Amino acid sequence: MQRLKEHYIELLPQNIQEKKMKEWVKHYKNNILVYCNGCEKGLKIGGIERFI
């Protein structure tokens, strides 16, 4: 994992992550089914709290 962080992955600052996710969740009008906990976390960052 350390090698990935050092060479391939660049994490965005928290405030930019929140801004991007808030823009992204505007695309969702109906119920959302989430299998991935990373996806769920991203949607929660964007302000969506209720999932199926």
mmCIF entry with sequence, helices, sheets and N, C-alpha, C, O atoms, coordinates in Angstrom:
data_MODEL
# 
_entry.id   MODEL 
# 
_entity.id                         1 
_entity.type                       polymer 
_entity.pdbx_number_of_molecules   1 
# 
_entity_poly.entity_id                      1 
_entity_poly.type                           'polypeptide(L)' 
_entity_poly.nstd_linkage                   no 
_entity_poly.nstd_monomer                   no 
_entity_poly.pdbx_seq_one_letter_code       MQRLKEHYIELLPQNIQEKKMKEWVKHYKNNILVYCNGCEKGLKIGGIERFI 
_entity_poly.pdbx_seq_one_letter_code_can   MQRLKEHYIELLPQNIQEKKMKEWVKHYKNNILVYCNGCEKGLKIGGIERFI 
_entity_poly.pdbx_strand_id                 A 
# 
loop_
_entity_poly_seq.entity_id 
_entity_poly_seq.num 
_entity_poly_seq.mon_id 
_entity_poly_seq.hetero 
1 1  MET n 
1 2  GLN n 
1 3  ARG n 
1 4  LEU n 
1 5  LYS n 
1 6  GLU n 
1 7  HIS n 
1 8  TYR n 
1 9  ILE n 
1 10 GLU n 
1 11 LEU n 
1 12 LEU n 
1 13 PRO n 
1 14 GLN n 
1 15 ASN n 
1 16 ILE n 
1 17 GLN n 
1 18 GLU n 
1 19 LYS n 
1 20 LYS n 
1 21 MET n 
1 22 LYS n 
1 23 GLU n 
1 24 TRP n 
1 25 VAL n 
1 26 LYS n 
1 27 HIS n 
1 28 TYR n 
1 29 LYS n 
1 30 ASN n 
1 31 ASN n 
1 32 ILE n 
1 33 LEU n 
1 34 VAL n 
1 35 TYR n 
1 36 CYS n 
1 37 ASN n 
1 38 GLY n 
1 39 CYS n 
1 40 GLU n 
1 41 LYS n 
1 42 GLY n 
1 43 LEU n 
1 44 LYS n 
1 45 ILE n 
1 46 GLY n 
1 47 GLY n 
1 48 ILE n 
1 49 GLU n 
1 50 ARG n 
1 51 PHE n 
1 52 ILE n 
# 
_struct_asym.id          A 
_struct_asym.entity_id   1 
# 
loop_
_struct_conf.conf_type_id 
_struct_conf.id 
_struct_conf.pdbx_PDB_helix_id 
_struct_conf.beg_label_comp_id 
_struct_conf.beg_label_asym_id 
_struct_conf.beg_label_seq_id 
_struct_conf.pdbx_beg_PDB_ins_code 
_struct_conf.end_label_comp_id 
_struct_conf.end_label_asym_id 
_struct_conf.end_label_seq_id 
_struct_conf.pdbx_end_PDB_ins_code 
_struct_conf.beg_auth_comp_id 
_struct_conf.beg_auth_asym_id 
_struct_conf.beg_auth_seq_id 
_struct_conf.end_auth_comp_id 
_struct_conf.end_auth_asym_id 
_struct_conf.end_auth_seq_id 
_struct_conf.pdbx_PDB_helix_class 
_struct_conf.details 
_struct_conf.pdbx_PDB_helix_length 
HELX_P HELX_P1 AA1 GLN A 2  ? HIS A 7  ? GLN A 2  HIS A 7  1 ? 6  
HELX_P HELX_P2 AA2 GLN A 14 ? TRP A 24 ? GLN A 14 TRP A 24 1 ? 11 
HELX_P HELX_P3 AA3 VAL A 25 ? HIS A 27 ? VAL A 25 HIS A 27 5 ? 3  
HELX_P HELX_P4 AA4 ASN A 37 ? ILE A 45 ? ASN A 37 ILE A 45 1 ? 9  
# 
_struct_conf_type.id          HELX_P 
_struct_conf_type.criteria    ? 
_struct_conf_type.reference   ? 
# 
loop_
_atom_site.group_PDB 
_atom_site.id 
_atom_site.type_symbol 
_atom_site.label_atom_id 
_atom_site.label_alt_id 
_atom_site.label_comp_id 
_atom_site.label_asym_id 
_atom_site.label_entity_id 
_atom_site.label_seq_id 
_atom_site.pdbx_PDB_ins_code 
_atom_site.Cartn_x 
_atom_site.Cartn_y 
_atom_site.Cartn_z 
_atom_site.occupancy 
_atom_site.B_iso_or_equiv 
_atom_site.pdbx_formal_charge 
_atom_site.auth_seq_id 
_atom_site.auth_comp_id 
_atom_site.auth_asym_id 
_atom_site.auth_atom_id 
_atom_site.pdbx_PDB_model_num 
ATOM 1   N N  . MET A 1 1  ? 0.824   -1.192 0.000   1.00 0.00 ? 1  MET A N  1 
ATOM 2   C CA . MET A 1 1  ? 0.000   0.000  0.000   1.00 0.00 ? 1  MET A CA 1 
ATOM 3   C C  . MET A 1 1  ? 0.867   1.254  0.000   1.00 0.00 ? 1  MET A C  1 
ATOM 4   O O  . MET A 1 1  ? 0.546   2.241  -0.662  1.00 0.00 ? 1  MET A O  1 
ATOM 5   N N  . GLN A 1 2  ? 1.955   1.208  0.739   1.00 0.00 ? 2  GLN A N  1 
ATOM 6   C CA . GLN A 1 2  ? 2.841   2.368  0.797   1.00 0.00 ? 2  GLN A CA 1 
ATOM 7   C C  . GLN A 1 2  ? 3.371   2.719  -0.592  1.00 0.00 ? 2  GLN A C  1 
ATOM 8   O O  . GLN A 1 2  ? 3.462   3.896  -0.943  1.00 0.00 ? 2  GLN A O  1 
ATOM 9   N N  . ARG A 1 3  ? 3.720   1.699  -1.385  1.00 0.00 ? 3  ARG A N  1 
ATOM 10  C CA . ARG A 1 3  ? 4.228   1.929  -2.734  1.00 0.00 ? 3  ARG A CA 1 
ATOM 11  C C  . ARG A 1 3  ? 3.179   2.613  -3.603  1.00 0.00 ? 3  ARG A C  1 
ATOM 12  O O  . ARG A 1 3  ? 3.503   3.501  -4.392  1.00 0.00 ? 3  ARG A O  1 
ATOM 13  N N  . LEU A 1 4  ? 1.921   2.197  -3.455  1.00 0.00 ? 4  LEU A N  1 
ATOM 14  C CA . LEU A 1 4  ? 0.845   2.840  -4.203  1.00 0.00 ? 4  LEU A CA 1 
ATOM 15  C C  . LEU A 1 4  ? 0.730   4.317  -3.831  1.00 0.00 ? 4  LEU A C  1 
ATOM 16  O O  . LEU A 1 4  ? 0.606   5.173  -4.707  1.00 0.00 ? 4  LEU A O  1 
ATOM 17  N N  . LYS A 1 5  ? 0.770   4.612  -2.549  1.00 0.00 ? 5  LYS A N  1 
ATOM 18  C CA . LYS A 1 5  ? 0.672   5.989  -2.086  1.00 0.00 ? 5  LYS A CA 1 
ATOM 19  C C  . LYS A 1 5  ? 1.836   6.834  -2.616  1.00 0.00 ? 5  LYS A C  1 
ATOM 20  O O  . LYS A 1 5  ? 1.653   7.990  -3.000  1.00 0.00 ? 5  LYS A O  1 
ATOM 21  N N  . GLU A 1 6  ? 3.016   6.247  -2.630  1.00 0.00 ? 6  GLU A N  1 
ATOM 22  C CA . GLU A 1 6  ? 4.195   6.996  -3.042  1.00 0.00 ? 6  GLU A CA 1 
ATOM 23  C C  . GLU A 1 6  ? 4.252   7.232  -4.554  1.00 0.00 ? 6  GLU A C  1 
ATOM 24  O O  . GLU A 1 6  ? 4.812   8.235  -4.995  1.00 0.00 ? 6  GLU A O  1 
ATOM 25  N N  . HIS A 1 7  ? 3.684   6.329  -5.350  1.00 0.00 ? 7  HIS A N  1 
ATOM 26  C CA . HIS A 1 7  ? 3.873   6.402  -6.791  1.00 0.00 ? 7  HIS A CA 1 
ATOM 27  C C  . HIS A 1 7  ? 2.608   6.593  -7.627  1.00 0.00 ? 7  HIS A C  1 
ATOM 28  O O  . HIS A 1 7  ? 2.698   7.075  -8.757  1.00 0.00 ? 7  HIS A O  1 
ATOM 29  N N  . TYR A 1 8  ? 1.451   6.238  -7.116  1.00 0.00 ? 8  TYR A N  1 
ATOM 30  C CA . TYR A 1 8  ? 0.275   6.203  -7.976  1.00 0.00 ? 8  TYR A CA 1 
ATOM 31  C C  . TYR A 1 8  ? -0.935  6.966  -7.459  1.00 0.00 ? 8  TYR A C  1 
ATOM 32  O O  . TYR A 1 8  ? -1.767  7.399  -8.256  1.00 0.00 ? 8  TYR A O  1 
ATOM 33  N N  . ILE A 1 9  ? -1.054  7.140  -6.170  1.00 0.00 ? 9  ILE A N  1 
ATOM 34  C CA . ILE A 1 9  ? -2.269  7.713  -5.600  1.00 0.00 ? 9  ILE A CA 1 
ATOM 35  C C  . ILE A 1 9  ? -1.981  9.094  -5.034  1.00 0.00 ? 9  ILE A C  1 
ATOM 36  O O  . ILE A 1 9  ? -1.034  9.289  -4.272  1.00 0.00 ? 9  ILE A O  1 
ATOM 37  N N  . GLU A 1 10 ? -2.814  10.044 -5.422  1.00 0.00 ? 10 GLU A N  1 
ATOM 38  C CA . GLU A 1 10 ? -2.718  11.378 -4.851  1.00 0.00 ? 10 GLU A CA 1 
ATOM 39  C C  . GLU A 1 10 ? -4.079  11.709 -4.251  1.00 0.00 ? 10 GLU A C  1 
ATOM 40  O O  . GLU A 1 10 ? -5.064  11.842 -4.976  1.00 0.00 ? 10 GLU A O  1 
ATOM 41  N N  . LEU A 1 11 ? -4.133  11.842 -2.936  1.00 0.00 ? 11 LEU A N  1 
ATOM 42  C CA . LEU A 1 11 ? -5.386  12.135 -2.267  1.00 0.00 ? 11 LEU A CA 1 
ATOM 43  C C  . LEU A 1 11 ? -5.636  13.638 -2.278  1.00 0.00 ? 11 LEU A C  1 
ATOM 44  O O  . LEU A 1 11 ? -4.732  14.441 -2.049  1.00 0.00 ? 11 LEU A O  1 
ATOM 45  N N  . LEU A 1 12 ? -6.879  13.992 -2.548  1.00 0.00 ? 12 LEU A N  1 
ATOM 46  C CA . LEU A 1 12 ? -7.265  15.400 -2.537  1.00 0.00 ? 12 LEU A CA 1 
ATOM 47  C C  . LEU A 1 12 ? -7.517  15.856 -1.108  1.00 0.00 ? 12 LEU A C  1 
ATOM 48  O O  . LEU A 1 12 ? -7.900  15.051 -0.260  1.00 0.00 ? 12 LEU A O  1 
ATOM 49  N N  . PRO A 1 13 ? -7.306  17.133 -0.833  1.00 0.00 ? 13 PRO A N  1 
ATOM 50  C CA . PRO A 1 13 ? -7.643  17.650 0.487   1.00 0.00 ? 13 PRO A CA 1 
ATOM 51  C C  . PRO A 1 13 ? -9.139  17.459 0.769   1.00 0.00 ? 13 PRO A C  1 
ATOM 52  O O  . PRO A 1 13 ? -9.951  17.430 -0.156  1.00 0.00 ? 13 PRO A O  1 
ATOM 53  N N  . GLN A 1 14 ? -9.494  17.330 2.046   1.00 0.00 ? 14 GLN A N  1 
ATOM 54  C CA . GLN A 1 14 ? -10.873 17.039 2.450   1.00 0.00 ? 14 GLN A CA 1 
ATOM 55  C C  . GLN A 1 14 ? -11.864 18.058 1.877   1.00 0.00 ? 14 GLN A C  1 
ATOM 56  O O  . GLN A 1 14 ? -12.938 17.675 1.415   1.00 0.00 ? 14 GLN A O  1 
ATOM 57  N N  . ASN A 1 15 ? -11.518 19.346 1.900   1.00 0.00 ? 15 ASN A N  1 
ATOM 58  C CA . ASN A 1 15 ? -12.464 20.359 1.412   1.00 0.00 ? 15 ASN A CA 1 
ATOM 59  C C  . ASN A 1 15 ? -12.728 20.215 -0.082  1.00 0.00 ? 15 ASN A C  1 
ATOM 60  O O  . ASN A 1 15 ? -13.845 20.483 -0.525  1.00 0.00 ? 15 ASN A O  1 
ATOM 61  N N  . ILE A 1 16 ? -11.754 19.807 -0.862  1.00 0.00 ? 16 ILE A N  1 
ATOM 62  C CA . ILE A 1 16 ? -11.963 19.599 -2.296  1.00 0.00 ? 16 ILE A CA 1 
ATOM 63  C C  . ILE A 1 16 ? -12.773 18.329 -2.528  1.00 0.00 ? 16 ILE A C  1 
ATOM 64  O O  . ILE A 1 16 ? -13.616 18.294 -3.424  1.00 0.00 ? 16 ILE A O  1 
ATOM 65  N N  . GLN A 1 17 ? -12.531 17.280 -1.733  1.00 0.00 ? 17 GLN A N  1 
ATOM 66  C CA . GLN A 1 17 ? -13.320 16.055 -1.837  1.00 0.00 ? 17 GLN A CA 1 
ATOM 67  C C  . GLN A 1 17 ? -14.791 16.371 -1.602  1.00 0.00 ? 17 GLN A C  1 
ATOM 68  O O  . GLN A 1 17 ? -15.655 15.929 -2.359  1.00 0.00 ? 17 GLN A O  1 
ATOM 69  N N  . GLU A 1 18 ? -15.074 17.135 -0.554  1.00 0.00 ? 18 GLU A N  1 
ATOM 70  C CA . GLU A 1 18 ? -16.461 17.487 -0.229  1.00 0.00 ? 18 GLU A CA 1 
ATOM 71  C C  . GLU A 1 18 ? -17.098 18.287 -1.358  1.00 0.00 ? 18 GLU A C  1 
ATOM 72  O O  . GLU A 1 18 ? -18.240 18.020 -1.733  1.00 0.00 ? 18 GLU A O  1 
ATOM 73  N N  . LYS A 1 19 ? -16.391 19.246 -1.896  1.00 0.00 ? 19 LYS A N  1 
ATOM 74  C CA . LYS A 1 19 ? -16.922 20.068 -2.989  1.00 0.00 ? 19 LYS A CA 1 
ATOM 75  C C  . LYS A 1 19 ? -17.259 19.198 -4.206  1.00 0.00 ? 19 LYS A C  1 
ATOM 76  O O  . LYS A 1 19 ? -18.334 19.331 -4.789  1.00 0.00 ? 19 LYS A O  1 
ATOM 77  N N  . LYS A 1 20 ? -16.341 18.315 -4.582  1.00 0.00 ? 20 LYS A N  1 
ATOM 78  C CA . LYS A 1 20 ? -16.563 17.448 -5.748  1.00 0.00 ? 20 LYS A CA 1 
ATOM 79  C C  . LYS A 1 20 ? -17.735 16.495 -5.520  1.00 0.00 ? 20 LYS A C  1 
ATOM 80  O O  . LYS A 1 20 ? -18.544 16.283 -6.423  1.00 0.00 ? 20 LYS A O  1 
ATOM 81  N N  . MET A 1 21 ? -17.834 15.919 -4.321  1.00 0.00 ? 21 MET A N  1 
ATOM 82  C CA . MET A 1 21 ? -18.919 14.975 -4.049  1.00 0.00 ? 21 MET A CA 1 
ATOM 83  C C  . MET A 1 21 ? -20.268 15.686 -3.981  1.00 0.00 ? 21 MET A C  1 
ATOM 84  O O  . MET A 1 21 ? -21.275 15.112 -4.396  1.00 0.00 ? 21 MET A O  1 
ATOM 85  N N  . LYS A 1 22 ? -20.318 16.900 -3.478  1.00 0.00 ? 22 LYS A N  1 
ATOM 86  C CA . LYS A 1 22 ? -21.573 17.650 -3.448  1.00 0.00 ? 22 LYS A CA 1 
ATOM 87  C C  . LYS A 1 22 ? -22.053 17.953 -4.865  1.00 0.00 ? 22 LYS A C  1 
ATOM 88  O O  . LYS A 1 22 ? -23.256 17.953 -5.126  1.00 0.00 ? 22 LYS A O  1 
ATOM 89  N N  . GLU A 1 23 ? -21.128 18.209 -5.770  1.00 0.00 ? 23 GLU A N  1 
ATOM 90  C CA . GLU A 1 23 ? -21.495 18.399 -7.178  1.00 0.00 ? 23 GLU A CA 1 
ATOM 91  C C  . GLU A 1 23 ? -21.970 17.080 -7.787  1.00 0.00 ? 23 GLU A C  1 
ATOM 92  O O  . GLU A 1 23 ? -22.951 17.049 -8.530  1.00 0.00 ? 23 GLU A O  1 
ATOM 93  N N  . TRP A 1 24 ? -21.270 15.996 -7.469  1.00 0.00 ? 24 TRP A N  1 
ATOM 94  C CA . TRP A 1 24 ? -21.578 14.686 -8.051  1.00 0.00 ? 24 TRP A CA 1 
ATOM 95  C C  . TRP A 1 24 ? -22.959 14.188 -7.640  1.00 0.00 ? 24 TRP A C  1 
ATOM 96  O O  . TRP A 1 24 ? -23.696 13.668 -8.478  1.00 0.00 ? 24 TRP A O  1 
ATOM 97  N N  . VAL A 1 25 ? -23.323 14.335 -6.365  1.00 0.00 ? 25 VAL A N  1 
ATOM 98  C CA . VAL A 1 25 ? -24.593 13.776 -5.893  1.00 0.00 ? 25 VAL A CA 1 
ATOM 99  C C  . VAL A 1 25 ? -25.800 14.520 -6.461  1.00 0.00 ? 25 VAL A C  1 
ATOM 100 O O  . VAL A 1 25 ? -26.924 14.033 -6.342  1.00 0.00 ? 25 VAL A O  1 
ATOM 101 N N  . LYS A 1 26 ? -25.600 15.664 -7.065  1.00 0.00 ? 26 LYS A N  1 
ATOM 102 C CA . LYS A 1 26 ? -26.705 16.379 -7.714  1.00 0.00 ? 26 LYS A CA 1 
ATOM 103 C C  . LYS A 1 26 ? -27.276 15.571 -8.879  1.00 0.00 ? 26 LYS A C  1 
ATOM 104 O O  . LYS A 1 26 ? -28.400 15.829 -9.310  1.00 0.00 ? 26 LYS A O  1 
ATOM 105 N N  . HIS A 1 27 ? -26.522 14.601 -9.396  1.00 0.00 ? 27 HIS A N  1 
ATOM 106 C CA . HIS A 1 27 ? -26.972 13.758 -10.502 1.00 0.00 ? 27 HIS A CA 1 
ATOM 107 C C  . HIS A 1 27 ? -28.021 12.739 -10.064 1.00 0.00 ? 27 HIS A C  1 
ATOM 108 O O  . HIS A 1 27 ? -28.745 12.194 -10.897 1.00 0.00 ? 27 HIS A O  1 
ATOM 109 N N  . TYR A 1 28 ? -28.103 12.481 -8.766  1.00 0.00 ? 28 TYR A N  1 
ATOM 110 C CA . TYR A 1 28 ? -28.995 11.448 -8.255  1.00 0.00 ? 28 TYR A CA 1 
ATOM 111 C C  . TYR A 1 28 ? -30.314 12.062 -7.815  1.00 0.00 ? 28 TYR A C  1 
ATOM 112 O O  . TYR A 1 28 ? -30.352 12.928 -6.941  1.00 0.00 ? 28 TYR A O  1 
ATOM 113 N N  . LYS A 1 29 ? -31.386 11.603 -8.427  1.00 0.00 ? 29 LYS A N  1 
ATOM 114 C CA . LYS A 1 29 ? -32.717 12.117 -8.101  1.00 0.00 ? 29 LYS A CA 1 
ATOM 115 C C  . LYS A 1 29 ? -33.552 11.104 -7.332  1.00 0.00 ? 29 LYS A C  1 
ATOM 116 O O  . LYS A 1 29 ? -34.455 11.486 -6.588  1.00 0.00 ? 29 LYS A O  1 
ATOM 117 N N  . ASN A 1 30 ? -33.263 9.814  -7.501  1.00 0.00 ? 30 ASN A N  1 
ATOM 118 C CA . ASN A 1 30 ? -34.067 8.747  -6.913  1.00 0.00 ? 30 ASN A CA 1 
ATOM 119 C C  . ASN A 1 30 ? -33.269 7.990  -5.857  1.00 0.00 ? 30 ASN A C  1 
ATOM 120 O O  . ASN A 1 30 ? -32.205 8.438  -5.429  1.00 0.00 ? 30 ASN A O  1 
ATOM 121 N N  . ASN A 1 31 ? -33.782 6.861  -5.451  1.00 0.00 ? 31 ASN A N  1 
ATOM 122 C CA . ASN A 1 31 ? -33.109 5.993  -4.492  1.00 0.00 ? 31 ASN A CA 1 
ATOM 123 C C  . ASN A 1 31 ? -31.779 5.503  -5.051  1.00 0.00 ? 31 ASN A C  1 
ATOM 124 O O  . ASN A 1 31 ? -31.612 5.355  -6.261  1.00 0.00 ? 31 ASN A O  1 
ATOM 125 N N  . ILE A 1 32 ? -30.858 5.261  -4.164  1.00 0.00 ? 32 ILE A N  1 
ATOM 126 C CA . ILE A 1 32 ? -29.528 4.808  -4.559  1.00 0.00 ? 32 ILE A CA 1 
ATOM 127 C C  . ILE A 1 32 ? -29.240 3.492  -3.862  1.00 0.00 ? 32 ILE A C  1 
ATOM 128 O O  . ILE A 1 32 ? -29.434 3.364  -2.653  1.00 0.00 ? 32 ILE A O  1 
ATOM 129 N N  . LEU A 1 33 ? -28.777 2.518  -4.625  1.00 0.00 ? 33 LEU A N  1 
ATOM 130 C CA . LEU A 1 33 ? -28.357 1.238  -4.079  1.00 0.00 ? 33 LEU A CA 1 
ATOM 131 C C  . LEU A 1 33 ? -26.835 1.200  -4.137  1.00 0.00 ? 33 LEU A C  1 
ATOM 132 O O  . LEU A 1 33 ? -26.249 1.335  -5.211  1.00 0.00 ? 33 LEU A O  1 
ATOM 133 N N  . VAL A 1 34 ? -26.196 1.015  -2.987  1.00 0.00 ? 34 VAL A N  1 
ATOM 134 C CA . VAL A 1 34 ? -24.741 1.052  -2.899  1.00 0.00 ? 34 VAL A CA 1 
ATOM 135 C C  . VAL A 1 34 ? -24.241 -0.269 -2.344  1.00 0.00 ? 34 VAL A C  1 
ATOM 136 O O  . VAL A 1 34 ? -24.715 -0.735 -1.308  1.00 0.00 ? 34 VAL A O  1 
ATOM 137 N N  . TYR A 1 35 ? -23.278 -0.875 -3.041  1.00 0.00 ? 35 TYR A N  1 
ATOM 138 C CA . TYR A 1 35 ? -22.654 -2.111 -2.562  1.00 0.00 ? 35 TYR A CA 1 
ATOM 139 C C  . TYR A 1 35 ? -21.298 -1.835 -1.926  1.00 0.00 ? 35 TYR A C  1 
ATOM 140 O O  . TYR A 1 35 ? -20.892 -2.533 -0.997  1.00 0.00 ? 35 TYR A O  1 
ATOM 141 N N  . CYS A 1 36 ? -20.619 -0.851 -2.407  1.00 0.00 ? 36 CYS A N  1 
ATOM 142 C CA . CYS A 1 36 ? -19.241 -0.564 -2.015  1.00 0.00 ? 36 CYS A CA 1 
ATOM 143 C C  . CYS A 1 36 ? -19.216 0.434  -0.855  1.00 0.00 ? 36 CYS A C  1 
ATOM 144 O O  . CYS A 1 36 ? -19.860 1.481  -0.924  1.00 0.00 ? 36 CYS A O  1 
ATOM 145 N N  . ASN A 1 37 ? -18.478 0.114  0.207   1.00 0.00 ? 37 ASN A N  1 
ATOM 146 C CA . ASN A 1 37 ? -18.448 1.040  1.336   1.00 0.00 ? 37 ASN A CA 1 
ATOM 147 C C  . ASN A 1 37 ? -17.699 2.327  0.994   1.00 0.00 ? 37 ASN A C  1 
ATOM 148 O O  . ASN A 1 37 ? -17.956 3.365  1.603   1.00 0.00 ? 37 ASN A O  1 
ATOM 149 N N  . GLY A 1 38 ? -16.785 2.278  0.038   1.00 0.00 ? 38 GLY A N  1 
ATOM 150 C CA . GLY A 1 38 ? -16.118 3.497  -0.428  1.00 0.00 ? 38 GLY A CA 1 
ATOM 151 C C  . GLY A 1 38 ? -17.093 4.414  -1.153  1.00 0.00 ? 38 GLY A C  1 
ATOM 152 O O  . GLY A 1 38 ? -17.044 5.633  -0.995  1.00 0.00 ? 38 GLY A O  1 
ATOM 153 N N  . CYS A 1 39 ? -17.973 3.824  -1.944  1.00 0.00 ? 39 CYS A N  1 
ATOM 154 C CA . CYS A 1 39 ? -19.001 4.606  -2.635  1.00 0.00 ? 39 CYS A CA 1 
ATOM 155 C C  . CYS A 1 39 ? -19.969 5.221  -1.628  1.00 0.00 ? 39 CYS A C  1 
ATOM 156 O O  . CYS A 1 39 ? -20.364 6.379  -1.759  1.00 0.00 ? 39 CYS A O  1 
ATOM 157 N N  . GLU A 1 40 ? -20.341 4.445  -0.637  1.00 0.00 ? 40 GLU A N  1 
ATOM 158 C CA . GLU A 1 40 ? -21.243 4.952  0.401   1.00 0.00 ? 40 GLU A CA 1 
ATOM 159 C C  . GLU A 1 40 ? -20.603 6.134  1.127   1.00 0.00 ? 40 GLU A C  1 
ATOM 160 O O  . GLU A 1 40 ? -21.260 7.145  1.376   1.00 0.00 ? 40 GLU A O  1 
ATOM 161 N N  . LYS A 1 41 ? -19.342 6.006  1.460   1.00 0.00 ? 41 LYS A N  1 
ATOM 162 C CA . LYS A 1 41 ? -18.634 7.091  2.151   1.00 0.00 ? 41 LYS A CA 1 
ATOM 163 C C  . LYS A 1 41 ? -18.602 8.351  1.276   1.00 0.00 ? 41 LYS A C  1 
ATOM 164 O O  . LYS A 1 41 ? -18.830 9.454  1.772   1.00 0.00 ? 41 LYS A O  1 
ATOM 165 N N  . GLY A 1 42 ? -18.325 8.193  -0.008  1.00 0.00 ? 42 GLY A N  1 
ATOM 166 C CA . GLY A 1 42 ? -18.297 9.334  -0.916  1.00 0.00 ? 42 GLY A CA 1 
ATOM 167 C C  . GLY A 1 42 ? -19.639 10.027 -1.015  1.00 0.00 ? 42 GLY A C  1 
ATOM 168 O O  . GLY A 1 42 ? -19.707 11.256 -1.026  1.00 0.00 ? 42 GLY A O  1 
ATOM 169 N N  . LEU A 1 43 ? -20.713 9.244  -1.088  1.00 0.00 ? 43 LEU A N  1 
ATOM 170 C CA . LEU A 1 43 ? -22.046 9.829  -1.167  1.00 0.00 ? 43 LEU A CA 1 
ATOM 171 C C  . LEU A 1 43 ? -22.409 10.539 0.135   1.00 0.00 ? 43 LEU A C  1 
ATOM 172 O O  . LEU A 1 43 ? -23.066 11.580 0.118   1.00 0.00 ? 43 LEU A O  1 
ATOM 173 N N  . LYS A 1 44 ? -21.981 9.976  1.256   1.00 0.00 ? 44 LYS A N  1 
ATOM 174 C CA . LYS A 1 44 ? -22.233 10.645 2.538   1.00 0.00 ? 44 LYS A CA 1 
ATOM 175 C C  . LYS A 1 44 ? -21.472 11.964 2.616   1.00 0.00 ? 44 LYS A C  1 
ATOM 176 O O  . LYS A 1 44 ? -21.994 12.956 3.126   1.00 0.00 ? 44 LYS A O  1 
ATOM 177 N N  . ILE A 1 45 ? -20.244 11.977 2.115   1.00 0.00 ? 45 ILE A N  1 
ATOM 178 C CA . ILE A 1 45 ? -19.477 13.222 2.072   1.00 0.00 ? 45 ILE A CA 1 
ATOM 179 C C  . ILE A 1 45 ? -20.228 14.262 1.246   1.00 0.00 ? 45 ILE A C  1 
ATOM 180 O O  . ILE A 1 45 ? -20.195 15.454 1.551   1.00 0.00 ? 45 ILE A O  1 
ATOM 181 N N  . GLY A 1 46 ? -20.901 13.799 0.201   1.00 0.00 ? 46 GLY A N  1 
ATOM 182 C CA . GLY A 1 46 ? -21.673 14.702 -0.657  1.00 0.00 ? 46 GLY A CA 1 
ATOM 183 C C  . GLY A 1 46 ? -23.004 15.133 -0.087  1.00 0.00 ? 46 GLY A C  1 
ATOM 184 O O  . GLY A 1 46 ? -23.671 16.000 -0.652  1.00 0.00 ? 46 GLY A O  1 
ATOM 185 N N  . GLY A 1 47 ? -23.400 14.539 1.028   1.00 0.00 ? 47 GLY A N  1 
ATOM 186 C CA . GLY A 1 47 ? -24.625 14.974 1.688   1.00 0.00 ? 47 GLY A CA 1 
ATOM 187 C C  . GLY A 1 47 ? -25.782 14.009 1.602   1.00 0.00 ? 47 GLY A C  1 
ATOM 188 O O  . GLY A 1 47 ? -26.858 14.309 2.120   1.00 0.00 ? 47 GLY A O  1 
ATOM 189 N N  . ILE A 1 48 ? -25.612 12.865 0.972   1.00 0.00 ? 48 ILE A N  1 
ATOM 190 C CA . ILE A 1 48 ? -26.680 11.869 0.915   1.00 0.00 ? 48 ILE A CA 1 
ATOM 191 C C  . ILE A 1 48 ? -26.546 10.962 2.128   1.00 0.00 ? 48 ILE A C  1 
ATOM 192 O O  . ILE A 1 48 ? -25.492 10.363 2.345   1.00 0.00 ? 48 ILE A O  1 
ATOM 193 N N  . GLU A 1 49 ? -27.592 10.861 2.908   1.00 0.00 ? 49 GLU A N  1 
ATOM 194 C CA . GLU A 1 49 ? -27.541 10.071 4.154   1.00 0.00 ? 49 GLU A CA 1 
ATOM 195 C C  . GLU A 1 49 ? -28.369 8.795  4.088   1.00 0.00 ? 49 GLU A C  1 
ATOM 196 O O  . GLU A 1 49 ? -28.119 7.860  4.849   1.00 0.00 ? 49 GLU A O  1 
ATOM 197 N N  . ARG A 1 50 ? -29.335 8.740  3.207   1.00 0.00 ? 50 ARG A N  1 
ATOM 198 C CA . ARG A 1 50 ? -30.237 7.599  3.187   1.00 0.00 ? 50 ARG A CA 1 
ATOM 199 C C  . ARG A 1 50 ? -29.994 6.712  1.982   1.00 0.00 ? 50 ARG A C  1 
ATOM 200 O O  . ARG A 1 50 ? -30.016 7.177  0.842   1.00 0.00 ? 50 ARG A O  1 
ATOM 201 N N  . PHE A 1 51 ? -29.764 5.439  2.234   1.00 0.00 ? 51 PHE A N  1 
ATOM 202 C CA . PHE A 1 51 ? -29.504 4.465  1.184   1.00 0.00 ? 51 PHE A CA 1 
ATOM 203 C C  . PHE A 1 51 ? -30.484 3.313  1.321   1.00 0.00 ? 51 PHE A C  1 
ATOM 204 O O  . PHE A 1 51 ? -31.063 3.095  2.386   1.00 0.00 ? 51 PHE A O  1 
ATOM 205 N N  . ILE A 1 52 ? -30.662 2.583  0.235   1.00 0.00 ? 52 ILE A N  1 
ATOM 206 C CA . ILE A 1 52 ? -31.492 1.377  0.236   1.00 0.00 ? 52 ILE A CA 1 
ATOM 207 C C  . ILE A 1 52 ? -30.645 0.211  0.694   1.00 0.00 ? 52 ILE A C  1 
ATOM 208 O O  . ILE A 1 52 ? -31.135 -0.915 0.773   1.00 0.00 ? 52 ILE A O  1 
# 
